[in-house]
């Protein structure tokens, strides 16, 4: 919260004009009163109003610059006259008044044009650009009239104020990678799949992957939800990538690779974070070497995410796209502390993107790794997917430890219990079904609603359809073995007890409600941790309380200069799109660091952080001007009997007709935000 001189943001009315600064009211919103550590903000203007932090702001110039941004970014789609011409008229007349050449008729015409755009523009950017301008004209009319009547420029027309603008949208703000979602949806609608893909790859190189296995937080922030149902944003993303692949178009990069600048960066790990960092660093002309311990590229998506969700040939296309940018990969290289010491000397920066590949325990009685049938989720998924995707057989020692009858994971006739509640546990249980298990349980401490929130509605219900039995409000209390062979589990039951103080309900064990499950395998999938044995002890890198590498969460440099971290190893187990978003930002910071030695953020990145705090999506907004009730398209899925005994891709994607119909539901909710400093 911050003190403001004046604010109309989101309907608030704060007017401290004439009051001493110590008596100014605070805004109820996280408005960017301080732009960065070096600059205070003078004003913030956007789709939902305006806030002034300084009484000496030139409100006429502010309005004119905001209108100019609408023209500069050319985000108007051109499909309606108000959006196409209205914005130009707004700027021309505002600038005319600011120059001291305006007439009263211009002032009245501005009101008329602005009001007309609010009602008749077809997209949100056209509807909302007039909002703060009309607010300023209403509350600071005297300043406008003074310039008009006295034929003089506005008070700081030729001043040194900087105006920093950012195009956003509720869905873009909610996306950790800040993908231009309205842009790629518009490409689909216009059957310009090349444009759609290029819009995606501006900030997300893994278009095939995140068009299939993203938890799509963007859909939770889709304004269409306030009208009927959110746009099927994730499924529309894959269309551009599939089009590129199906038509052998080569790789449609949104930027041209710059010539080598003679700087080198080492990246540890070739998962989503490593691939993303490598792609954008290489695009800047930086020579990148990626070191991967596995015999295959792709990290946990390659060896952890099952084929039926993420076909490896599609993921490999994303990887080839990164290779096409000139990235060098070194496989089967488990980085050591000596390597890291050498990298620090030989490279201009190092990005640690090693992920989290150690399965955590369930913390129950008699939990011992030597028990046959006790199998960590990461190791389990490794051997399932290495065989299914690459034909790599399960080693003899793993076959013996896990009592496998073949050289691959065959669970025919077995009972499997998985403990978890996230994507990894979903992958475990659905892979177990496909490996022939006769019965598969998932034990979860909370309820169905929470597991859907942790994963997706589709993922949960597809698992139920395939026969997975979910045991909610439950936990493993004890493992029972005979001669180190798993026999059964004792399951504790819990109930939710309301907090008398109104806090979160607490899980309380129900005494006497324990029961047993006979099983052959217990697979913990409660979480993962990172293996940092490769980090030199003498570096004494600062860690978080979760035993991940600590950064400030904005520039992703660790406590050691030149050593950066992104993805799971920095935050803990996260989604692919989160890892991509972090690595994209880290690559941007590193690209400047290797040239200047300084850690800086771009204005685009600073504005992203401000907007994330402010929150672009308003779930309470009443959306008007659009026809409600247009059904959300649902792509075809393989029927249960067609999929549960094989690894064919379950989600078949949209047809062209379905894709266009879904894309046409998008309300194109671009917004402009601008800070004056």
N, C-alpha and C positions, 0 to 999 in steps of 0.2 A: 504494500500500500504506500501511497506517496501523496504529499501535499500538492495541490494544484491551484493555479490562479483561476482557472475556469475549466469546466468539463461538461460535455453532453454525452459522454461515452455510455453506450448501452442504456440510454434513457435517464442517466443520472443528471441532475441539474445542480452544479456547483458554481456559484458565482461569487468570487472573492474580490471583485473589482472594487477598489477604494479601501480595502481592508489592509492593515499592516500584515507583513508576511507571517509573523508569529501567530496570527489568528486565522490563517488559511485552513480550510477544511481538507480532510484527506479523501481521496477517491477510494471507492470500494474495490477497485480493480488493480491488477498488477501492471500498471502503465509504466512505460520505460522512461522514468524521470532522469535516470542516469544512463546515457547511451553505452559508454564503456568506462574503463578505469581512468581514462584521460579526459572524457568529455561529458558534460551534463547535457541533457536534452532541453531544448527550448519549447518544443511542441511535439505532439503526436497526433496525426490525423489519419483516419481510416474509414472503413465501410460503415462503422457503427457510431460515428461522431468524431469529436475533436477534444483534445485536452491541451491546455496551455500551462507550462510550468514556469513561465517567465512573463512578467507583465509588459515587457518591451517587445513582444513578438509582433512582426508585421503580418497581420492576419490576411491582408489582401494578397501580398506576395505568397503567403502560405497557401491560400486557396488556388492561386494561379499555378504554382508549382505542382500542386496535387493534380489539377486538371491537365497540366502538361505531361505528367507521368502516364496518364491514361492514353495519351497520344504516342508517347515514346515507346511504350511497351506493346502498343498495337494489339492489345488483347481483345478488343472488340471483334466479334466474329464477322461483322459486316453483313449480317443477315437481317438487320432492321435499321431503318433510318435514324431513330433516336440514338441508338448506340453508335452508328457510323458517323453521323453529322453532329449530334448533340454535344458530344465531348469536345469536338473541335470548336464549336461555338462557345462553350463554356470557357475554354482556354483563351480564345481570341478576345472575348469581352473582358475577362478578368485581367488579362495582361494589359489591355487597353486602359482600363481603370487604374491599374497599378502604375502605368507610365504617366498618368496625369492627363490622359486624353479622352476619358470617358464622358458619357452623357447620361442623364437620368433615364433615358429610354433604354440604355444598355443595362442599367441596374434592374429595371422592370423586366426586360427581356431575359436576363439571367434567371430570375425567379421562375418565369414561365417555362423556359427550356428545362431547368432543373426539375421542376415539378412534373413536366411531361415525361422526362427520362425515367423518373422513379416509377411511373405507372406503366409506360408503354415499351420500355426496353425489353428485349427477349431474354437477355442473360443477366446474371446478378451483378456483374461488374458495371454494366450500364445503369442498372437500377440503383446501385449504392454509391457510385462516385458523387452524385449531387448531394448526398446526405450531409456530410460535414460542411460542404460549401454553403448550403442553405442555412445551416446552423450559424456559421460565421456571419453571413449576411444579415441574419435576424438579430443576433446579439451584439454585433459590432457595426450596425448600420451607420452610425455616426462617422466612423472612420472611412467607410466607403463614400459617404456623401461629401465628406470634406475633400477627398481627392477629386471627386467629380466637380464640385462647386468651385473649388479654388484652383482647379486645373494644375495640380502639383502631384509628383510621384508619391507613392506610398512611402512610409517613413524609412524603410530600409531597402528600397527597391534595388539600389546598387551596392548593398551591403555584402558582407562576407559570410553570411549564413549558408551552411551546407544543408542540402535536402537529400535524404537517403531513403530510397523507396524499395519496397519488396512486394512482389506479386505472390499471393498465397491463395489458399482455399481451405475450407474445413478438413477435407480429406487429405490434402497435401500436408497440412500442419500435423495431422495425426499420424501420418506415415513417417516412421523413423528415418527413411531415406529421402523424404521430401520429394517423392516422384511427382512429376507434372501429370497428375491423374486426369484432370479435365482435358489436357492436351492429347493424351494417348486414347482416351475415349472418343474424342472428336475425330481422331484419325480412323478409328474403327467405323464410326458413323458415316464418314465420307468414303469408306472403302480405300483409304490411303493407309494401308497397313505399314508401309515404310515410314510414314510420318509418325504413326503410333509407336513403332519400335524406337525410333530416334528420340521421341519424347521420353520414353522410359529410360533409355540408356544414358540420358544426361546425368542421372544420379544413381542408376541401378543397372549394372552390367549383366546381372543374372536374371534376364527376362523370362527364360524358360522356367527357371527354378521358382522364382517368386510369383509366377503365374499359376503355380500348381500347389505349392506347400506353404504359402504365406498365411498367417492367422488373420490377415486383413483388418488391422485396427482402423484402417481408413473407413471401412464400412460402418463402424460404430459412430463415426463422425460425419456420416453422409447426411446432408440436409434433406435428402429425399425421404429419410426415415421419419422426419417430422410431418410428412405428407402421407406416405403409405409404407413403402419398404425401401431399404437402401439399394443402391445400384450394386450389381454383382461385379464389383471393381476388380477383384483378383482374377476372375475368369476372363475378363476382357483383356487383361494384360498379356496373357499368353498368346493371343492371336497374332500380334505383330511378329513375335519370335517364331511361331510355327509357320507363318507365311514366309519369312526369310529362309527357313530351313527347307520347307516343302518346295520352294521355287528355286533353290540353289542360287540365291542372290549374292553370295559372299556375305561379308559382315558389314552391316549398316552402322558405322560408328557416327555418333553425333558430333564428333570433333575430328580434326585432322591432327595426327600425331606430330608433335613438334620434333625438330632435329635434336640429336643428343646434346645435352648441355655439359656433359663431362662429369656428372654427379652420379653416385651409386648408392642404392638402398638395398639392404638385405631384409627379407621378410621370413619370419618363422611360421610355417603352417600354410597349407594350400587349401584351406576351407573357404567358406564364403567371405570372411573378413580378409584373409590373405589375398584371395583372388581379386576382390574389389580394390584393396589398396594398390595392388600391382597394376591393375588396369588404368586407374587414374594417374598414378605416378608415371607410368610409361608414356601416357598421353602427353605429359608435360616434358618429355624428352629426357627423363631420368632412367638410367640403366638399372633394371630390377632383377635380382636373383631371389627366387622363392625356394626355401628348403622345406621338404616334406618327409616325415618319418615313414609314412605308409608307402606301399609299392604303387599306389594309384593316387591321382589328383582328386581334389574335391572335399577332403576332410570328412566331417561327420555326415554331410549330406550324401556323399558317395557310399560310405560304408555303414551309415546308420539309418538313413531314410530309405524305406523299402521301395523296391522297383514298382510296385503297384501304385505308389503315390508319386514317385519321381523317376520316370524311366531314365536309365543311365545314358541312353543315346541323346536324350534331350539335355541333360546336365552337361554332357560332354560338349555339346554345341556351345553352351555358355563358357566352358573352359577354353574351347578353341577360339572363341571370340577374344578372350583375354590374351591367349597366345598370339593372336593376330596383331596385337598391339606391340609385340616384340618382347614379351616377358620371357625370362629364362627360368626353367623349373629344374630342380635337382631332387629326384625321388630317392627313397630308401636312405635318407640321410637324417638320422636322429641327432639333432644338434646337441652339443655338449657345452660345458662351461668354458672349455678351451676354445671352442668355436666362437662363442660369444665374445670372448676377449679379443680374438682375432678379428671378428666382424667389426668391433668398435674401432679398430685401427684401420681396417681396409675400406670400410664403407662410410659414407657421409651421415647415415642414420640407419637405425634398425627399427623395424616394426614387428613386435611380438604379437602374433595372431594364432597362438597354438591351441586355442580352444580349451575345453574341459572334457577329458576322456577317462576320468577315473570315477567309477560308479560308487556312490556313497552307500553305507549300510542302512538297514531299516531300524537298527538299534533295538533288537529284541533279545530275549534270553537264548543262550546257546547258539548265537550267530557266529559261525566259523567258516572261513573260506575253504577249508580243506574238506568240508562236507560235500560229497558227490551229489549233484543236483542243485547246489547253490551256485548260481551263475549270474554274475554282474551284467546288467543290461547292455552296456557298451560292448563288452566282449561277445555277448550273445548276438547282437545285431551285426557286429563285424563279420562273424563267420557265416551268418545267414546271407548277408549281402555280398561278401567277397565271392561266395560260390555262385549265387544267383546272377550277379551282375558281371563277374569277371572269370568265373569258372575256377577260382582258386580254392583248392580243397582244404578242408579242416585238418590241421596237423594231428599226428598220432597222439601227442600228449593231451591235446584238448579232447579228442575222441574218448580217450581213456578216462580223463577226469570227469567228463560229462556223460559217460555211458552211452555214447552214440554208436549205433550199429553200422554206420556207413561213414564215408569220407566227407559227408556234409551234414547239416543239421536236419535230422529226421526225428520227429517227435511222435511218430505213429503210435496211437494207443496210449499216449502219456497224458497225465494231468499236470497242467502248468498253472502256477499262481504268480501273478505279477503284483508288486506293490508300487503304486505311483498315483498319477493323476494329471500327467502332462503329455506332451507329444511323444516323448521317448517311450513311456509306458503304453501308449496307444500302438506305437510301432511294434513293441514286444508282443502284445496280445494278438494283434492281427497277423504278424509273422508266424506266431505259434499255431494259429488256425491253419495257415497255409502249409506249415511243416507237418500237418497231420495229427496234431494233438486232439485227443477225444474230448477233453474238457479244458476250458480256459477261464480262469477267474482273474478279475482285477480287484484288489483290495484298496479302498480309498477312505481316508479319514473323514472326508466331508461329503457333500451331497451331489446330486446329479447336476444341479444348476452350476455349481462351482467347477465341476470337471468340464462342462461345456464352455464356461468362460475361460478356463485354462487352455483349452484346445479349440475346437470349433463344433458347432452343431452337427455338421456333416460327418466329421470324424467319429464323434461319439455314436451317432445313430447307425453309421455303417458298421461299426464294431458290434453293436447290439444285433444288427441284422445277421451278422456272420456267426453269431452264437456265443459271443463273449458274455459272461455273467459278471455284473458289477455288484460288489458287496460294499455298500456305503456305510459311513460311520463305523468303520472297522479298522483294525490294525493287527499285525502279527505280534502276538505276545511271546511265543516260544517256538523254536524249531525242535522237532523231535527226530532223532536219527537212530539208526542201528548200525554200529560199526562204521560210522562216518558215511552212511548212505541215508539220504533224506527219506523220511517215511510219512510224516504228517506235520501239520502246523496247528498251533493253538491260536485261535482268533479271539481277540478282545472286541467287545461291542461297546459303543459310545453313544451318548445322547447329547444333544445341544441344550445347554441350560442358559436361559436368558440372563444377561448381566443386569442386576438391579439398578445400576447406575446408568443404564442405557447404552453401554458399550457393546462390543462385539460378543455374541453368545459364545460360551466356552464349551469345549468338548469335555465331557466327564464320563469316565468309565462306568459301565453298568455292572455292578458286582453280581456275580453268579450267572452272568449271561454268556460266558465263554463257550465256544464250541470248537470242534476240530474238523480239519479238512485233510483227507489223505491225498498226497500229491507226490509227483516225481521230481518236479523242479520248482524252486523258488527263485524268481528273478527280480532283484531290487531295482527299481527305476525311480527312486525318490528324488534324486538329483545327481549332479556330477561335480567333481572338483578338478582343479588344474594340477598338472605335474610340472613343478618348476625346478626340477633337479638340474636343468641346464643353465640356470642363472648363477653366475659367480657369487659365492657367499660374500666376498669382500665388497661387492657393489652395494649390499645392504638396501636393496630396493624396498621402498615403502609399500606395505600391503594393507588391504582393507580388512575389516573384521571378518569378512567372508573368505579371507585368504586368496584374494585376487589382486592383481597389480593395481596400485592406486594411481589415478590421474585426477585432474580436476573435472573430468567429464565434459570438457569443452574443447581442449586442444589435444588431449590424449597423450601428452608426454608424461612419462613416469618421473620419479624423483631423481633419476639420473639423466643428465642432459644428453639428448640425441637418441635416447631409448624410448620408443613409443609403444603403446599397447592398445589393441582394439578387439572387440568381440568378446567371447565368453571368458577369456583369460583376464579381461579387465572388469567385466560386470558380473560374471557368473553365468550359468546356463541361460541363454536368451534365444529369441527367435532369429531366423535367418535375416529377416529384414532389419532387425536391430543391429546385427553384426555388420551388415552392409552399410547401414547409415553411419555407424561409428567409423568404419574403415574409410568411407568416402571423406568424412571430415578429417580424419587423421592424415590421409594422403594429401589433402589440400594444405594442411599445416606443414607437413614435411616438405612439400614441394617448395615452399617459401623458406623454410628453415635451412635446407641444404644450400641455398643460394645466399642467404643473408645472415644466418646464425641466430635469427630472431624468431620468437614464437608469436605469431599474429593470426588473427581471424579476419576474414573478409567482411565487408559490410553485409553481404548476403547471409553469412553465418551468424553474425551478431544479431541481425534482424530475426533470423530463425529462432534463436534462443529467446528473444523478447516475446515473440508471438506464441511460443510454446508456453511461456509463463502466463501470458494474457488469456490464452485459449481462444481459438478462432471459432470453434463450433459451439453453438448455443442450443442445447437440447430442449430448452423451453420456448424457442422461437416459434411463432405461428407463421408458417409459410403460406403465402397467398399468391395468386396470379398464375397458378399452375393447376392443371386438371389432375385431381387425385384418383387413385384406384387403378392405375396402370400396373398390371401384374409384373412382378419380377420374373425374368426368365430363369428356368432351371435346366441346366445341361443334362444330357443323357448320361446315366451311370450304368455300368454293367450290373445285371441282376445278380443276386447273391449266389445262385447256383453256378453262374458263369465265372465267378471270380474267387471264391473262397478256397479253391484248391490249386490256385496258380498265381502268377505275378503279373498278369495283364493289367495295364493301366485301368483303374476303376472309373475315373472321370473322363469321359470322352470329349468334353468341351462343347462349345456352342456350334451350331450350324451357322452359315452366313446370315440367314434370315433371323435367327435368334439373336445373334450378335448385334445386328443393326437395330433390332427392336429394343434390346437392352440399352444400347448406347444412346438411343433417342430419348430414354428416360432421364438422362443426365441433365441437370439444370444449369450446368456450366457455372459453378459458383466461384468464379475468380473474384478475389478482393484485392484492393490496393491498400497497403499500409505505408506510412511515411513518417520519418522523424526529422525534425529540424534541429541542428546543433550549432 
